[in-house]
């Protein structure tokens, strides 16, 4: 199984302050009120047990500070709490590029929420979150 989530099925903090771009990306000019808050979260989707790759895709990330932590991306399970919480500096993001990948293994069915949390001022253009279930690894026993 694979799929994607756009901002349209996620919760947006202060949507009236955001700009919808022609290619359906959502632009956030980050203000003080956005700092340390989940500016984009959702969609509380149910995933089966298994190994997944989740990719946060941004058209652009730019922060006024290059060296401090500026962006936190979270994958949260309603059943198990935080599965992934990763913090990036602007320099990190420029090196990584538009797509930030996370590998997550779910032991059981879980309801997941994805969150974008800015930690400093700047600009984010969110494209989508893409996911795919990876094939199960085949365990080879010793002979």
N, C-alpha and C positions, 0 to 999 in steps of 0.2 A: 504493500500500500504506500502511496505517496500522495502529496497534495501541497497546497499553499494557503496561507492566510494573508489577506490584505488588511489594511487599516479599517476597512468598511465593516468587518465583523469583530473588531476589537474596541475596547473602551479608550477614548481619547480624552486626556485632561484638557479642559478649556478649548473645545473644538473650534469655537468662534475666533480664536487667536491663531489658528493654523491655516496654511494655504494649500489648497489642492492643486497639484501641478497637472499639466495636460496628459501626462502618461500615467495618471492615477496614483502617483507618489504623493506622500503627505509631508509638507515642509514644516518644520518646527524652528522658529527663531526663539532660542532659549532665553528666558527671563529669570530673574531671581526667584519668582514663585514656582518655577519648574524644578529647581535644584533639589535633589534628594527625594523627588516624587516620581511615581510611575506615570510617565506622560502617555504611555501606550501600554495596554495590558489586555489579556484575553487569549483566546476566546473561550476558555474552559471546555476544551475538547477532550473526549474520551479516546484513549489509546490502549490497544491490546498489549499484553506482555510481549517483550522483545527488545531488540537492539535497534536504535534509531539514530539518524543524523538529522539534526535540526540546524537550519542555516538562517541567520538574521541577515537580510540583504538591505543595504543602504545605498541610495544613489550618491549620497554625500554625507560625510561627517567632518565638521570643522569646529574646533574649539579654540578660544582665545589663548589658552594656556597649553603649551606643548608637553610639559613634564609632569604635571599633577594628574591624579586620577580624574578622568572626565566623563566616563560612560560605564554604567553597570548594566549588564544583560543577565536576566534571571530566567530560569525555567523552574517553575514551582508546581508541585503535585499537591492536590487537595488532600490526598491520603497520607503522603509521606513528608511533606514540607519541601524545603529547598533542595532541588536535584542538582542545580548548577547555578553558581553566582560568580561571574567573571567581571573583573574591573580592568578598564583600558585607559591608557593615556592617549592624547592626540597623536603622539609619535607612534605608539603601537598601532593605532587605527590606520595611519597613513601607510605603514609597512604591510599590514594584513590585506588591505584593500576593501572592496565593497561587500564581500561575503564573509561572515564570521560563523564558523561551523562548530557544532557541539555534538559529541557522541554521548548518548544516554541509553542506559539499559534499564528497562522496566521489569521488575520481578512479577508484577501482576497488572491487571487492568488499572489504569490511573487516569484521573481527570487533570489535564495539564493547563497551565496558564503561562504565557510568555510576557515578560515585562522589559521595558526600556526605561532606564532611570539615568538621567543626566546628573553629573556631579559638578559641572562647571558651565559657564556661559559659552554659547556658540550657536551652531546651526546643525540640524540633522534633517536629512531628507530620507524618510523611511520608504522602502519599496515593498517588501513582503517578507514573510517567514515561510521557508520551504522545508518540507520534511519528507523523509523516505525511510521505510523500514528496511533494515539490512538483512541479508540472508543469515540464518543461524549458522554459527561456526560449528564445524564437525569436529568432535573430539576424537583424537586418535589415542587408543590405549597402548600401553607398553606390551611388547611381546615377550 
